[in-house]
Amino acid sequence: MDRNATAPPARRIALLLEYDGTAYRGSQHQENGPSIQQELESAIKRLTGTPTRASLAGRTDAGVHAVGQVAAFDVASRLAPAEFVPALNHFLPDDIAVRAAADAPPGFDPRRHARSRAYRYRIHNRPVRSPLERHRAWHVPKPLDVTAMQRAARRLEGAHDFAAFAGPYDGSTLRTLARCDVTACGRRIAVVMEAEAFLPHQVRRTVGPLVEIGLGRATEEQLLDLLDRAVPSSANPAAPACGLYLLRVRYDGLEFRPHDQNGQD
C-alpha cells in the first residue's frame, strides 16, 4: 500500500488568539521566561504529535494582552478549521485561548501580510485603585481632562516621524497613524490607535504624554514639539504594559468567525 496516498495534506492554519499577558515575558520566544509562542507551539505539538514553529502578527511585550493576535503554522491534518479551536484550547493554559481558526494560503505570514493593526490602551481613572483592574488597566487616581486628551490625540493622526514615541529602533521611524481616539465611559478611558505598523513601545509612549496632558502637566504644543523634533525615545513617561491590548489585525482575503462573536472589539 502507498502510505503517501493516505497522508493528510500539508496546510497553513491561521489562528485568532486572546490572552492575558500578565504571566508571560512577551509573545515571542524568550530565554528568560515563558512566552505566548512557546505555549502555543507546545499545544500544537501535543495535538498533532509534530513539532512546528508558529509565527505571530505582532510582538507584544511582557505584561501586554491581546484580544485579536493572529498566529499561523503549518500542519498535516484533516481537522476542519473550527475543530482546531476546542482541540488547541484543551492543551493551552487558562490565560491563552484560540477564538477562531481558518485555512490560510501557503506562505501566509501574519506579520508581513497584515494591512493594519489596532491597539487599545485602558486607563482606570478613579481615586482608589481597583484590585480587579491591577493587571488590566493603568490606574490614574487624579481626574483626567478627556477633552484635552482627545484634541491632542487627533493631532497625531497622519504621516509623521514618530522617533520620539518609540523605544530604541534601528530603521525608519516614519509611520502613518490612521486613528488615534480617546473615549471615556464612566471611570474607564480608552485610547485606540490604528496603523499599518507600529514602532516598538509607540502606543505606550503615546499614551503616557496624553495622560500628562489630561492631568494638566503638559500641553498639546509640547506634544507637537516632541513630534516635530523627533528626538529618539524622548516622549515620556511610557504608560505601563498592563493596560495595553493588541485589539485586531486586518488582512486582505482572510477573515475569522470567532465562536464568541460579541467579544472581538
ChimeraX attribute file (.defattr): number of C-alpha atoms within 10 A of each C-alpha:
attribute: neighborCount
match mode: 1-to-1
recipient: residues
	/A:1	5
	/A:2	6
	/A:3	6
	/A:4	8
	/A:5	8
	/A:6	8
	/A:7	11
	/A:8	12
	/A:9	12
	/A:10	12
	/A:11	17
	/A:12	18
	/A:13	22
	/A:14	27
	/A:15	27
	/A:16	25
	/A:17	23
	/A:18	22
	/A:19	22
	/A:20	20
	/A:21	26
	/A:22	17
	/A:23	15
	/A:24	22
	/A:25	20
	/A:26	21
	/A:27	27
	/A:28	20
	/A:29	14
	/A:30	14
	/A:31	8
	/A:32	7
	/A:33	12
	/A:34	17
	/A:35	21
	/A:36	26
	/A:37	19
	/A:38	16
	/A:39	18
	/A:40	25
	/A:41	20
	/A:42	19
	/A:43	20
	/A:44	23
	/A:45	17
	/A:46	16
	/A:47	15
	/A:48	14
	/A:49	10
	/A:50	12
	/A:51	14
	/A:52	15
	/A:53	15
	/A:54	20
	/A:55	19
	/A:56	22
	/A:57	22
	/A:58	22
	/A:59	14
	/A:60	25
	/A:61	20
	/A:62	19
	/A:63	21
	/A:64	26
	/A:65	31
	/A:66	23
	/A:67	22
	/A:68	27
	/A:69	26
	/A:70	27
	/A:71	23
	/A:72	24
	/A:73	22
	/A:74	18
	/A:75	20
	/A:76	14
	/A:77	14
	/A:78	12
	/A:79	11
	/A:80	11
	/A:81	16
	/A:82	16
	/A:83	12
	/A:84	20
	/A:85	21
	/A:86	14
	/A:87	17
	/A:88	21
	/A:89	17
	/A:90	15
	/A:91	18
	/A:92	20
	/A:93	14
	/A:94	10
	/A:95	14
	/A:96	19
	/A:97	22
	/A:98	25
	/A:99	25
	/A:100	25
	/A:101	25
	/A:102	20
	/A:103	18
	/A:104	21
	/A:105	13
	/A:106	12
	/A:107	12
	/A:108	20
	/A:109	20
	/A:110	24
	/A:111	19
	/A:112	11
	/A:113	14
	/A:114	19
	/A:115	14
	/A:116	16
	/A:117	23
	/A:118	22
	/A:119	22
	/A:120	24
	/A:121	27
	/A:122	23
	/A:123	25
	/A:124	23
	/A:125	21
	/A:126	16
	/A:127	12
	/A:128	11
	/A:129	14
	/A:130	14
	/A:131	8
	/A:132	8
	/A:133	15
	/A:134	13
	/A:135	21
	/A:136	23
	/A:137	23
	/A:138	23
	/A:139	22
	/A:140	17
	/A:141	13
	/A:142	12
	/A:143	13
	/A:144	20
	/A:145	15
	/A:146	18
	/A:147	14
	/A:148	18
	/A:149	25
	/A:150	18
	/A:151	14
	/A:152	24
	/A:153	23
	/A:154	15
	/A:155	13
	/A:156	20
	/A:157	18
	/A:158	13
	/A:159	11
	/A:160	15
	/A:161	19
	/A:162	27
	/A:163	27
	/A:164	24
	/A:165	30
	/A:166	25
	/A:167	18
	/A:168	13
	/A:169	13
	/A:170	6
	/A:171	8
	/A:172	10
	/A:173	19
	/A:174	13
	/A:175	18
	/A:176	18
	/A:177	19
	/A:178	17
	/A:179	17
	/A:180	23
	/A:181	18
	/A:182	24
	/A:183	15
	/A:184	15
	/A:185	7
	/A:186	9
	/A:187	13
	/A:188	15
	/A:189	18
	/A:190	19
	/A:191	24
	/A:192	21
	/A:193	25
	/A:194	22
	/A:195	19
	/A:196	15
	/A:197	17
	/A:198	22
	/A:199	18
	/A:200	18
	/A:201	19
	/A:202	19
	/A:203	26
	/A:204	23
	/A:205	22
	/A:206	25
	/A:207	29
	/A:208	18
	/A:209	27
	/A:210	31
	/A:211	21
	/A:212	19
	/A:213	24
	/A:214	22
	/A:215	18
	/A:216	14
	/A:217	10
	/A:218	14
	/A:219	18
	/A:220	18
	/A:221	11
	/A:222	14
	/A:223	21
	/A:224	14
	/A:225	13
	/A:226	21
	/A:227	20
	/A:228	14
	/A:229	13
	/A:230	19
	/A:231	16
	/A:232	17
	/A:233	20
	/A:234	16
	/A:235	25
	/A:236	17
	/A:237	17
	/A:238	19
	/A:239	21
	/A:240	18
	/A:241	23
	/A:242	24
	/A:243	24
	/A:244	30
	/A:245	28
	/A:246	25
	/A:247	21
	/A:248	22
	/A:249	24
	/A:250	18
	/A:251	12
	/A:252	8
	/A:253	7
	/A:254	13
	/A:255	15
	/A:256	15
	/A:257	13
	/A:258	18
	/A:259	13
	/A:260	9
	/A:261	11
	/A:262	7
	/A:263	10
	/A:264	14
	/A:265	9
